[in-house]
Structure formats: structure tokens, C-alpha cells
Amino acid sequence: MRTLRDYFNGLSDVLEKRAALGGDPVENIDVGTNREVICQEFLEKHIPRRFSINSGGDIFGVRGARSGQIDILVNHDMSINFEANHKIRAAVESVTAAVSVKSFLNKTSFQNALANLATIPQCHPGVIHLGPLKPNLDRYLLTWPSLYVFAFDSVDPANFGEYMTEYYGANPTPLNRVPRAIVVNGKSLTTFLQYNIPGADLSMSFDAKWLQTGNLNAAGRGSPLFWMMHELAKGLTWLDDLYLDYGQYYTEVYG
């Protein structure tokens, strides 16, 4: 019987080979789109059934707030859908995760990913209602939606902390819009776990000391894929006691 290690290591190898077939980024303008599809298909086959995957959509919030175009959105099933004209839009309260996909992470592409994810609006507390046995709403808003940067190759991940410190120093960003993980397929996993920071709140500034970075050996090359699925599945723990009240949006539009 194959182990889960074998399974996810094999998946990492498949993603790498499919990305190589995606084309030469110098000559093929579709290479980025091809690799977004590869990442999307991986997620579709492994996320919990209560989640759905959408690509190339934007996220909106109250008072007309809009994100940039996000490569991949993971939505839960407690939300109204907005899918007319094959243009995906999602209320931020309905998003479990957002993923920025890059072929190669260098300083420019990495900071572009950070900037794009930072455009995601904040949830409106009046829209989200949690059951009485759940942790408080601030805890939910700190950790969901979870954000990820997924790349197929990169510069030395030891540089990521420097890139993030420089970007967030010049562009103050709420702590919940810092990516939870930077995954470089088969090579490295860098995490920033807001929920493990003592006393964390949205006003806290980014600090690279909370980053954890590990380069992978061959035996662990699939571990970031497994870790990412594990993190996404944590979103299920909230759903049975989560209710979204879209009255705030209705009043804003039709008041």
C-alpha cells in the first residue's frame, strides 16, 4: 500500500512535470494561465466537498470595496453565489481561501503577489454571525480567509522574509492579509501563522520573526501540498455555526 508520503510526493512530481509542459514563459504568454489551471485542478481534487474552486475572480466587500483579480478563490457553501456571465465575483465573507499563483518567485513577482492579496477587502462584522459556542468573531476575522502564494520555482526562500519586511514596511497591511503560506512546489514551505501569534490583532504590524521557512529534501517534497490541504480543511470547523446575513449588502445597494 502506498503511503500518504508517497501520494503527495508523487503529486508534487506530477505538478512539476505539468508545469514544465506549460510552456516557456519567454515565448508563451499563456504559461501563467496554464499553471493557474494546474494548481486549480490539484485543489479541486483534494479540498473538502463543501468548498468550491473558482479562478480569475474578484472579491467584493461593503461600501463598494473590490479586490484586484485573484488567481484562485476557494468558497464555502454558506454563501449566495454570483456567477452570471461566467465572471466570478465573491463576497469576502464567503471566501475560505485565496491563492496567488506564480511560475517563478523573485523579488518583483513575490511583492506583486503580496500587493494583490492585500487588496482583498475586510469582512464586515455585521454580515457574519457565529454560534454561541464558537470562538469570538475577532478570532475568525484574523484567520479567514486564509491566503497563499503558490509557485513552481523561486529564488532562495531565505530571501522571502526580507522581501516581506520591505513590502509591508512601505505598505502597512492588516495582519490577516499576510499570506499564511508561500509554497514552492517540491522545494520549500514558508508559513506565517497568525493564529499562533500571542495577542495578535489586525492592527499588529508584520514581523518576520513569525515566519518559518524550510527547504525540502526529496523525501519531504510533497509535504507542502498535504499541509495546505490540512490548513484549508480547518475552515470546515466554523461552517456548522456560521450564518451570513446579506442584509448589509442589500441595504447598501437598494436601501
C-alpha positions in Angstrom: 0.0 0.0 0.0 1.3 3.4 -0.9 1.7 5.8 2.0 0.4 9.4 2.1 4.1 10.4 1.8 4.3 8.6 -1.5 1.0 10.0 -2.6 1.8 13.7 -2.0 5.4 13.3 -3.2 4.0 11.8 -6.4 1.6 14.7 -6.7 4.4 17.2 -6.4 6.3 15.4 -9.2 3.2 15.5 -11.4 2.7 19.2 -10.8 6.3 19.9 -11.6 6.1 17.9 -14.9 2.8 19.5 -15.9 4.3 23.0 -15.2 7.3 22.2 -17.4 4.8 21.3 -20.2 3.1 24.6 -19.6 5.5 26.3 -21.9 8.4 28.7 -22.0 7.5 31.9 -20.1 9.6 33.9 -22.5 7.8 32.7 -25.6 4.4 31.6 -24.3 2.1 34.3 -23.0 -0.3 31.7 -21.7 2.2 30.0 -19.4 0.9 31.8 -16.3 -2.7 30.8 -17.1 -1.7 27.2 -17.8 0.0 27.0 -14.4 -3.0 28.5 -12.6 -5.1 25.7 -14.2 -2.6 23.1 -12.8 -2.9 24.5 -9.3 -6.7 24.8 -9.6 -7.1 21.2 -10.7 -4.9 20.0 -7.8 -7.1 21.8 -5.3 -10.4 20.6 -6.9 -9.3 17.0 -6.4 -8.3 17.4 -2.8 -10.3 20.1 -1.0 -13.3 19.2 1.2 -16.6 18.8 -0.8 -18.1 21.8 0.9 -15.7 24.1 -0.8 -15.7 25.1 -4.4 -12.8 26.4 -6.6 -13.1 29.4 -8.9 -10.3 31.0 -11.0 -9.8 34.6 -12.2 -12.4 36.2 -10.0 -12.5 39.3 -7.7 -13.7 39.7 -4.2 -16.1 42.5 -3.0 -17.0 43.9 0.4 -19.3 46.5 1.8 -19.1 50.1 0.7 -18.1 49.1 -2.8 -14.7 47.6 -1.8 -13.2 45.4 -4.5 -10.0 43.4 -4.8 -7.8 43.0 -7.8 -8.3 39.9 -9.8 -7.4 36.9 -7.7 -5.9 33.8 -9.4 -7.9 31.2 -7.4 -10.7 31.6 -4.9 -11.9 28.8 -2.5 -15.5 29.4 -1.5 -17.6 27.7 1.1 -21.2 26.6 0.6 -22.9 29.0 3.1 -22.9 31.9 0.6 -25.0 33.3 -2.1 -23.3 32.8 -5.5 -22.6 35.5 -8.1 -21.7 33.7 -11.3 -23.7 35.3 -14.1 -21.8 35.9 -17.4 -19.1 33.4 -16.3 -17.5 36.2 -14.3 -16.8 35.1 -10.8 -17.4 37.6 -8.0 -17.5 36.6 -4.4 -18.4 38.4 -1.2 -15.3 38.4 1.0 -17.4 36.7 3.8 -17.9 33.7 1.5 -14.3 33.1 0.8 -12.3 30.5 2.7 -9.0 31.0 0.8 -7.4 32.9 -1.9 -4.3 31.8 -3.9 -1.8 33.8 -6.0 -0.1 31.5 -8.4 3.4 32.3 -9.8 5.6 30.5 -12.2 8.8 31.9 -10.6 9.1 33.9 -7.4 11.7 36.6 -7.4 11.5 39.9 -5.5 9.3 41.6 -8.1 6.8 38.7 -8.6 6.7 37.9 -4.9 5.9 41.5 -3.9 3.3 41.7 -6.7 1.6 38.7 -5.1 1.7 40.3 -1.7 0.2 43.5 -3.2 -2.6 41.6 -5.0 -3.6 39.6 -1.9 -3.6 42.8 0.2 -6.4 44.3 -2.0 -8.9 41.8 -0.6 -11.5 43.7 1.4 -12.0 43.1 5.1 -15.1 41.2 6.2 -17.9 43.2 7.7 -18.7 42.1 11.2 -22.4 42.7 10.7 -22.6 40.1 7.9 -21.0 37.2 9.9 -23.0 35.5 12.7 -21.3 32.7 14.7 -22.9 30.2 17.0 -22.5 30.9 20.8 -20.1 28.0 21.3 -17.6 29.3 18.7 -14.6 31.5 19.5 -15.2 35.2 19.2 -15.6 36.9 15.8 -12.2 38.6 16.1 -10.5 35.2 16.0 -12.4 34.3 12.9 -11.6 37.6 11.1 -7.9 37.1 11.9 -7.6 33.8 10.3 -10.2 33.5 7.5 -10.0 33.8 4.6 -6.5 32.2 4.6 -4.2 33.4 1.9 -1.5 31.6 -0.1 1.2 32.2 -2.6 1.9 29.1 -4.7 4.9 29.0 -7.1 6.6 26.3 -9.2 10.1 27.7 -8.6 11.8 30.5 -6.8 14.9 32.3 -5.7 16.3 31.2 -2.3 13.3 31.3 0.1 15.7 32.7 2.7 15.0 36.0 0.9 11.3 35.9 1.5 11.5 37.5 4.9 13.5 40.4 3.6 11.0 40.9 0.7 8.0 40.8 3.0 9.6 43.2 5.6 10.4 45.7 2.8 6.9 45.5 1.3 4.9 45.7 4.5 7.2 48.4 5.8 6.3 50.6 2.8 2.7 49.3 2.6 1.2 48.8 6.0 -1.2 45.8 5.7 -3.6 44.2 8.2 -2.2 41.1 9.7 -4.9 38.9 8.1 -3.9 39.9 4.6 -0.4 38.5 5.0 -0.2 35.0 3.3 -0.5 32.1 5.6 2.0 30.2 3.5 4.3 30.6 0.5 4.5 27.2 -1.2 7.2 26.5 -3.8 6.3 23.1 -5.2 8.7 20.4 -4.2 11.2 22.8 -2.8 10.1 24.9 0.2 7.3 25.9 2.6 7.3 29.2 4.4 4.5 29.8 6.9 3.1 32.8 8.7 0.5 31.6 11.2 -1.4 34.5 12.5 -3.3 32.2 14.9 -0.1 31.3 16.7 1.0 34.9 17.4 0.2 35.8 21.0 -2.2 38.7 21.3 -2.4 39.1 17.5 -5.0 41.5 16.1 -5.5 43.3 12.8 -3.5 46.4 13.9 -0.4 44.5 14.6 2.5 45.1 12.2 4.2 42.3 10.2 7.3 40.9 11.9 9.5 38.4 10.0 10.3 36.6 13.3 7.0 34.8 12.9 8.0 33.3 9.6 9.0 29.7 9.5 10.9 28.5 6.4 12.0 25.1 5.5 13.8 23.8 2.4 12.7 20.3 1.5 14.6 17.1 0.8 13.4 14.6 -1.7 11.6 12.6 0.9 9.5 15.6 2.0 8.9 17.3 -1.3 5.1 16.7 -1.2 4.7 17.9 2.4 3.6 21.5 1.5 0.7 20.1 -0.6 -0.5 18.0 2.3 0.0 20.9 4.8 -2.0 23.2 2.6 -5.0 20.8 2.4 -4.8 20.4 6.2 -5.0 24.1 6.7 -7.9 24.5 4.3 -9.8 21.8 6.0 -9.7 23.8 9.2 -12.2 26.1 7.7 -14.8 23.4 8.0 -14.8 23.7 11.8 -16.6 27.0 11.6 -19.3 26.3 9.0 -22.0 24.5 11.0 -22.3 27.5 13.2 -21.7 30.2 10.6 -24.5 32.3 9.1 -24.1 35.1 6.6 -26.6 38.0 6.7 -26.5 39.8 3.3 -28.9 42.5 4.6 -25.9 44.8 4.9 -25.3 44.5 1.1 -29.0 44.7 0.2 -29.4 47.9 2.3 -26.3 49.4 0.8 -27.4 48.8 -2.8 -31.2 49.2 -2.6 -31.6 51.0 0.8 
